[in-house]
Amino acid sequence: MTTAAAPLQVVLSVAAAIPVVMGVPAALRVAHALVEDTIDRCVFVTDSGSTLTHRWTPQLRRLSWASVASMGCVASALDDASPVLLLDPEGIPDISELRLFLDECRTRKAPTEWLWSGRRVAVYYPAAEALVAQLPRGGSRWSISMIADFQGGRVIAHARAWYDLNDLKAVERAERDLLLSLRKETDGYLARLDRGISIPISLVLARTPITPNAITLISLLIGLLGVGLLAVPTFAPALTGAVLLWCTCVLDGCDGEVARLKLLSTPGGARFDVVADNIVHVGIFIALPIHLRLSHATTMVIPAGVVLLAGMLLSMASVWWLLLRQPVRPRGAVALFYERVASRDFIYLIVVLAAVRRLEWFLWAAAAGSHLFWITLWLLSRRRP
C-alpha cells in the first residue's frame, strides 16, 4: 500500500440511532480497521461524549482520538496541514475498497469525493484547512451532504464497497462479512474445521463480559489438563486427554475471534496467546513419550521423545525467525504452506491415533518430520527472501 505523505485524520460520527455491527458502533470498527496502516487521528462527532468514553474505553485505547459535540467543533481537533477523510455516519465502508479510494486520493493530491449508488459517502481533502472553511457552525447531528459546495474530483465506489446501516439486509451482510474475515489464510489444513465450531461459540462469548485473555487462560488450563491425562498409560485417560487438547484448539481460535469481534485485540494479548499455545505444545511432546514408555515398557521411546522435542523446538524457533518475525505482508505460497503445517493440525492425528491405540506412530513420524520441517524451511529461505 502507498504510504501517506502526511498523517491521515478521519472524522467519524457515533450516533445512538445508527445500528451497531456485532454490538460495536460502526465508527469504531472503521477506526480499528484502518489504524494499523492509515489513521493517525480519529475525531468522533457525538452528542454523548461521556457515553463514548465510558462505554467504549477498551476499544478506544489503541486509537489516537478526540471527541467533539458537533461538526462546528471539528476544526479545533484537526491539524490544518494534514489530510482528512470524512465518512458518511449512516454507513460503513468495505475496508479494502476504502484503502483503494485513499490510494487514489493520495495519487491525485486533490479534494476527492467517493460516490456509491449516486450518493456521496466519503470526502477526502489533502489539507484539512479546505474542509474547515466549509464546516457548519453548529448542530449535533451532521451529514456528509452538509458540504454542499464541494469542488473536486470524483471516484465511483464498487456496488459492494459500502454497507448502508439504514438497510437491515446491508447490516446483516456487514456482519456476515465480518464473520468470514475471522477465518485466516494461515489456518492449518485440518484446523480450518475448527472455525466452523469456534466462530458460533465466539458469537455467544462476544455477548458476555468475558475477555479474550480469560478465554486464553481457560484454553491453557484445559490444555494442561489434557497434557496430564495424555501422559497416563491407560487408554481411557489418554483418549480423554487427546479430546481435551482438541477442545483447547477450538478455544485457541475463540480468543482471537472474540478479540476481533469486540475490538479488544492487543499486542500483549497476542503474545499471551502464543506463549499459552507453546506451553501446551511442549507439554504434549513431553507427555507423549511418557505415556508410551509407561504403557509399552520400552526404553526406545524416551530417545525418540527427546529427538521429537528438539525438532519441535527448532521448528518453532525457525517459524518465528523466518516467518512470524518478518513485517506483515501478503504470504507467498511457500510461507503459507509452512505456517499451515506448523499449526495445530497434529492434534487431530493425536486424537485419531489415541483412539486406535497407535500413538507410537505419531512419535516416530513426528520425530523425523519435525527435523525435516525446520531443515527444509531454512534451505528454502536461503533461496528466496
C-alpha positions as CSV (number, residue, x, y, z in Angstrom):
1,M,0.0,0.0,0.0
2,T,1.2,3.5,-0.8
3,T,2.5,5.3,2.3
4,A,0.7,8.6,3.1
5,A,2.9,11.7,2.8
6,A,1.3,13.1,6.0
7,P,-0.7,11.5,8.8
8,L,-4.4,11.0,7.9
9,Q,-7.1,12.3,10.1
10,V,-10.6,10.7,9.9
11,V,-13.8,12.3,11.0
12,L,-16.4,9.7,12.1
13,S,-19.8,10.0,13.8
14,V,-21.0,7.9,16.7
15,A,-24.8,8.3,16.6
16,A,-27.1,6.4,19.0
17,A,-29.7,6.0,16.3
18,I,-27.4,4.2,13.9
19,P,-27.4,0.4,14.1
20,V,-24.2,-1.2,15.5
21,V,-22.3,-4.0,13.8
22,M,-21.9,-7.0,16.1
23,G,-22.6,-4.9,19.1
24,V,-20.0,-2.2,18.3
25,P,-20.5,1.2,16.7
26,A,-19.6,1.2,13.0
27,A,-17.3,4.2,13.5
28,L,-15.1,2.3,16.0
29,R,-14.9,-0.7,13.6
30,V,-13.7,1.6,10.8
31,A,-11.1,3.2,13.0
32,H,-9.7,-0.1,14.2
33,A,-9.6,-1.5,10.7
34,L,-7.5,1.4,9.4
35,V,-5.4,2.3,12.5
36,E,-2.7,-0.2,11.6
37,D,-1.5,1.4,8.4
38,T,-3.5,4.6,7.7
39,I,-5.1,6.6,10.5
40,D,-3.0,9.0,12.7
41,R,-6.0,10.6,14.5
42,C,-9.7,9.9,14.8
43,V,-12.2,12.7,15.5
44,F,-15.5,11.3,16.7
45,V,-18.6,13.6,16.4
46,T,-21.0,12.7,19.1
47,D,-23.5,14.5,21.3
48,S,-22.8,12.0,24.1
49,G,-19.1,12.1,24.7
50,S,-19.4,10.6,28.1
51,T,-21.1,7.5,26.7
52,L,-18.3,7.1,24.2
53,T,-15.6,7.5,26.8
54,H,-17.1,5.2,29.5
55,R,-18.9,2.6,27.4
56,W,-16.1,2.0,24.8
57,T,-13.0,2.8,26.8
58,P,-11.3,-0.6,26.0
59,Q,-11.9,-0.1,22.3
60,L,-10.5,3.5,22.3
61,R,-7.2,2.6,23.9
62,R,-5.4,1.7,20.7
63,L,-6.6,4.9,19.0
64,S,-5.3,8.4,18.9
65,W,-8.7,10.2,19.1
66,A,-10.7,13.3,20.1
67,S,-14.4,13.7,20.7
68,V,-16.4,16.8,19.7
69,A,-20.1,17.6,20.1
70,S,-20.8,19.0,16.7
71,M,-19.3,19.5,13.2
72,G,-18.7,23.1,14.1
73,C,-16.2,22.0,16.7
74,V,-14.3,19.6,14.4
75,A,-11.9,22.4,13.3
76,S,-10.4,22.6,16.8
77,A,-9.5,18.9,16.7
78,L,-7.9,18.9,13.3
79,D,-4.4,19.7,12.1
80,D,-5.0,22.2,9.2
81,A,-2.0,21.0,7.2
82,S,-2.7,17.2,7.3
83,P,-5.1,15.3,5.0
84,V,-8.6,14.5,6.3
85,L,-11.2,11.9,5.4
86,L,-14.9,12.3,6.3
87,L,-17.2,9.3,6.2
88,D,-21.0,9.2,6.0
89,P,-22.3,8.5,9.5
90,E,-25.1,6.2,8.2
91,G,-22.9,3.6,6.7
92,I,-19.6,1.6,6.9
93,P,-17.2,1.0,4.1
94,D,-15.6,-2.2,2.9
95,I,-12.1,-1.6,4.2
96,S,-10.2,-2.9,1.3
97,E,-12.3,-0.7,-1.1
98,L,-11.7,2.3,1.2
99,R,-8.0,1.7,1.1
100,L,-8.1,1.7,-2.7
101,F,-10.0,5.0,-2.6
102,L,-7.4,6.5,-0.3
103,D,-4.6,5.4,-2.5
104,E,-6.3,7.1,-5.5
105,C,-6.8,10.3,-3.4
106,R,-3.1,10.4,-2.5
107,T,-2.1,10.0,-6.1
108,R,-4.4,12.8,-7.2
109,K,-3.4,15.1,-4.3
110,A,-6.7,17.0,-4.6
111,P,-10.1,17.1,-2.9
112,T,-12.0,13.9,-4.0
113,E,-15.4,12.6,-3.2
114,W,-16.4,8.9,-3.1
115,L,-19.8,8.1,-4.7
116,W,-21.8,5.0,-4.0
117,S,-25.2,4.4,-5.7
118,G,-25.2,8.1,-6.6
119,R,-24.7,9.2,-3.0
120,R,-21.6,10.8,-1.5
121,V,-20.3,8.5,1.2
122,A,-16.8,9.9,1.8
123,V,-14.8,13.1,1.1
124,Y,-11.0,13.5,1.1
125,Y,-9.1,16.7,1.4
126,P,-5.2,16.7,1.1
127,A,-5.2,19.5,3.7
128,A,-7.9,19.9,6.5
129,E,-8.0,23.7,6.1
130,A,-10.0,23.3,2.9
131,L,-12.6,21.3,4.9
132,V,-12.7,23.7,7.8
133,A,-13.8,26.6,5.6
134,Q,-17.0,24.6,4.7
135,L,-18.0,23.2,8.1
136,P,-21.3,24.2,9.6
137,R,-21.0,26.2,12.8
138,G,-23.4,24.2,15.0
139,G,-25.8,21.2,15.2
140,S,-25.1,17.9,16.9
141,R,-26.3,15.8,14.1
142,W,-24.5,16.0,10.8
143,S,-24.3,14.5,7.4
144,I,-21.6,14.5,4.8
145,S,-24.2,16.2,2.5
146,M,-23.6,19.4,4.6
147,I,-20.6,20.0,2.4
148,A,-22.8,21.4,-0.3
149,D,-20.1,23.4,-2.2
150,F,-17.7,20.6,-2.7
151,Q,-15.4,21.1,-5.7
152,G,-13.0,18.4,-6.6
153,G,-12.6,15.0,-8.2
154,R,-14.9,12.0,-8.1
155,V,-14.4,8.3,-7.6
156,I,-17.2,5.9,-8.2
157,A,-17.4,3.1,-5.5
158,H,-18.0,-0.5,-6.3
159,A,-21.5,-1.7,-5.6
160,R,-20.3,-3.8,-2.6
161,A,-17.9,-1.1,-1.3
162,W,-20.4,0.3,1.2
163,Y,-22.9,-1.0,3.8
164,D,-25.9,1.2,4.3
165,L,-26.7,0.9,8.0
166,N,-30.3,2.0,7.5
167,D,-30.8,-1.2,5.5
168,L,-31.2,-4.2,7.7
169,K,-30.1,-6.5,4.9
170,A,-26.9,-4.4,4.5
171,V,-26.3,-4.7,8.2
172,E,-26.7,-8.4,8.0
173,R,-24.2,-8.5,5.1
174,A,-21.7,-6.4,7.1
175,E,-21.9,-8.8,10.0
176,R,-21.7,-11.9,7.7
177,D,-18.6,-10.5,6.0
178,L,-17.1,-9.7,9.4
179,L,-17.6,-13.4,10.4
180,L,-16.0,-14.5,7.2
181,S,-13.0,-12.3,7.9
182,L,-12.4,-14.3,11.1
183,R,-11.0,-17.2,9.0
184,K,-7.3,-16.7,8.5
185,E,-5.3,-17.8,5.5
186,T,-2.7,-19.2,7.8
187,D,-5.2,-21.7,9.4
188,G,-4.0,-25.3,9.1
189,Y,-5.5,-27.6,6.6
190,L,-7.3,-29.6,9.2
191,A,-7.6,-26.8,11.8
192,R,-9.9,-24.9,9.3
193,L,-12.6,-27.3,10.5
194,D,-12.2,-25.7,14.0
195,R,-13.5,-22.4,12.7
196,G,-16.9,-24.0,12.0
197,I,-17.2,-24.7,15.7
198,S,-15.2,-21.8,17.2
199,I,-17.0,-19.0,15.4
200,P,-20.5,-19.9,16.7
201,I,-19.0,-20.2,20.2
202,S,-17.3,-16.8,19.8
203,L,-20.6,-15.2,18.8
204,V,-22.0,-16.3,22.1
205,L,-18.9,-15.3,24.1
206,A,-18.8,-11.9,22.5
207,R,-22.2,-11.1,24.1
208,T,-20.7,-11.7,27.6
209,P,-18.2,-9.8,29.7
210,I,-15.6,-12.4,29.2
211,T,-12.3,-11.1,27.8
212,P,-10.1,-12.7,25.2
213,N,-7.3,-13.1,27.7
214,A,-9.7,-15.0,30.0
215,I,-10.5,-17.3,27.1
216,T,-6.8,-17.9,26.5
217,L,-6.3,-18.7,30.2
218,I,-9.2,-21.2,30.2
219,S,-7.7,-22.8,27.0
220,L,-4.3,-23.1,28.7
221,L,-5.8,-24.7,31.8
222,I,-7.8,-27.2,29.7
223,G,-4.7,-27.9,27.6
224,L,-2.6,-28.6,30.7
225,L,-5.2,-31.0,32.0
226,G,-5.2,-32.7,28.6
227,V,-1.4,-33.0,28.7
228,G,-1.6,-34.6,32.2
229,L,-4.2,-37.1,31.1
230,L,-2.3,-37.9,27.9
231,A,0.7,-39.0,30.0
232,V,-1.4,-41.6,31.8
233,P,-0.5,-45.0,30.3
234,T,-4.1,-46.4,30.2
235,F,-6.4,-46.0,27.3
236,A,-9.4,-44.0,28.6
237,P,-7.5,-41.2,30.3
238,A,-5.1,-40.8,27.3
239,L,-8.0,-40.6,24.9
240,T,-9.8,-38.1,27.2
241,G,-6.6,-36.0,27.3
242,A,-6.4,-36.0,23.5
243,V,-10.0,-34.9,23.2
244,L,-9.3,-32.1,25.7
245,L,-6.4,-31.0,23.6
246,W,-8.7,-30.7,20.6
247,C,-11.0,-28.6,22.8
248,T,-8.1,-26.4,23.5
249,C,-7.6,-25.9,19.8
250,V,-11.2,-24.7,19.4
251,L,-10.8,-22.3,22.3
252,D,-7.5,-21.2,20.8
253,G,-9.5,-19.9,17.9
254,C,-12.1,-18.3,20.1
255,D,-9.8,-15.9,21.9
256,G,-8.7,-14.2,18.7
257,E,-12.2,-14.2,17.2
258,V,-13.7,-12.6,20.3
259,A,-10.9,-10.0,20.3
260,R,-11.7,-9.0,16.8
261,L,-15.5,-9.1,17.3
262,K,-15.2,-6.9,20.4
263,L,-12.2,-4.8,19.1
264,L,-10.1,-5.9,22.0
265,S,-7.0,-7.1,20.2
266,T,-3.8,-6.0,21.8
267,P,-0.1,-6.9,21.3
268,G,0.0,-8.2,24.9
269,G,-3.0,-10.5,24.3
270,A,-1.4,-11.8,21.1
271,R,1.9,-12.6,23.0
272,F,-0.1,-14.3,25.8
273,D,-1.9,-16.5,23.2
274,V,1.4,-17.5,21.5
275,V,3.0,-18.3,24.9
276,A,0.0,-20.4,26.0
277,D,0.0,-22.3,22.7
278,N,3.7,-23.1,23.0
279,I,3.4,-24.2,26.6
280,V,0.7,-26.7,25.7
281,H,2.6,-27.9,22.6
282,V,5.8,-28.5,24.6
283,G,3.7,-30.3,27.2
284,I,2.2,-32.6,24.5
285,F,5.6,-33.6,23.2
286,I,6.8,-34.4,26.8
287,A,3.6,-36.3,27.8
288,L,3.6,-38.5,24.6
289,P,6.8,-40.4,25.3
290,I,6.0,-40.7,29.0
291,H,2.7,-42.3,28.0
292,L,4.4,-44.7,25.6
293,R,7.2,-45.5,28.0
294,L,4.8,-46.4,30.8
295,S,2.4,-48.3,28.6
296,H,4.9,-50.2,26.4
297,A,7.8,-50.7,28.8
298,T,10.4,-50.0,26.1
299,T,13.3,-47.6,26.5
300,M,13.4,-46.6,22.9
301,V,10.5,-44.1,23.2
302,I,12.5,-41.8,25.5
303,P,15.3,-41.1,23.0
304,A,12.6,-40.7,20.3
305,G,10.8,-38.3,22.5
306,V,14.0,-36.2,23.1
307,V,14.5,-36.1,19.3
308,L,10.9,-35.1,18.8
309,L,11.0,-32.3,21.5
310,A,14.3,-31.0,20.0
311,G,12.8,-31.0,16.5
312,M,9.6,-29.2,17.7
313,L,11.6,-26.5,19.5
314,L,13.8,-26.0,16.5
315,S,10.7,-25.8,14.2
316,M,9.0,-23.3,16.5
317,A,12.1,-21.1,16.6
318,S,12.6,-21.4,12.8
319,V,9.0,-20.4,12.0
320,W,9.3,-17.4,14.3
321,W,12.6,-16.3,13.0
322,L,11.9,-16.8,9.3
323,L,8.2,-16.1,9.0
324,L,6.4,-14.5,12.0
325,R,9.2,-12.1,12.9
326,Q,9.1,-10.5,9.5
327,P,7.0,-7.5,8.7
328,V,3.3,-8.3,8.0
329,R,2.8,-8.6,4.2
330,P,1.0,-11.0,1.8
331,R,2.3,-14.5,2.3
332,G,3.8,-16.4,-0.6
333,A,2.7,-19.9,-1.3
334,V,5.7,-21.5,0.4
335,A,5.4,-19.3,3.5
336,L,1.7,-20.1,3.8
337,F,2.4,-23.8,3.4
338,Y,4.9,-23.9,6.2
339,E,2.7,-21.8,8.5
340,R,-0.2,-24.1,7.9
341,V,1.9,-27.2,8.5
342,A,3.2,-25.6,11.7
343,S,-0.3,-25.0,13.0
344,R,-2.3,-27.2,15.4
345,D,-3.3,-29.8,12.7
346,F,-1.3,-32.5,14.5
347,I,-3.9,-32.6,17.3
348,Y,-6.3,-34.3,15.0
349,L,-3.7,-37.0,14.4
350,I,-3.2,-37.5,18.1
351,V,-6.9,-37.9,18.8
352,V,-7.3,-40.5,16.0
353,L,-4.1,-42.4,17.0
354,A,-5.1,-42.3,20.7
355,A,-8.5,-43.8,19.7
356,V,-6.8,-46.7,17.8
357,R,-4.0,-47.1,20.4
358,R,-1.2,-46.2,18.0
359,L,0.3,-43.1,19.4
360,E,3.8,-44.5,18.8
361,W,3.2,-44.0,15.1
362,F,2.9,-40.3,15.7
363,L,6.0,-40.3,17.9
364,W,8.3,-41.8,15.3
365,A,6.8,-39.9,12.3
366,A,6.9,-36.6,14.1
367,A,10.5,-37.2,15.5
368,A,11.7,-37.4,11.9
369,G,9.2,-35.0,10.3
370,S,9.9,-32.1,12.8
371,H,13.6,-32.0,11.8
372,L,12.8,-32.4,8.1
373,F,10.4,-29.4,8.5
374,W,12.9,-26.9,10.0
375,I,15.8,-28.0,7.8
376,T,13.8,-27.6,4.6
377,L,12.5,-24.3,5.8
378,W,16.0,-22.9,6.3
379,L,17.1,-24.3,2.9
380,L,14.2,-22.7,1.1
381,S,14.7,-19.4,3.0
382,R,18.2,-19.1,1.6
383,R,16.8,-19.4,-2.0
384,R,14.1,-16.7,-1.7
385,P,13.6,-13.6,0.5
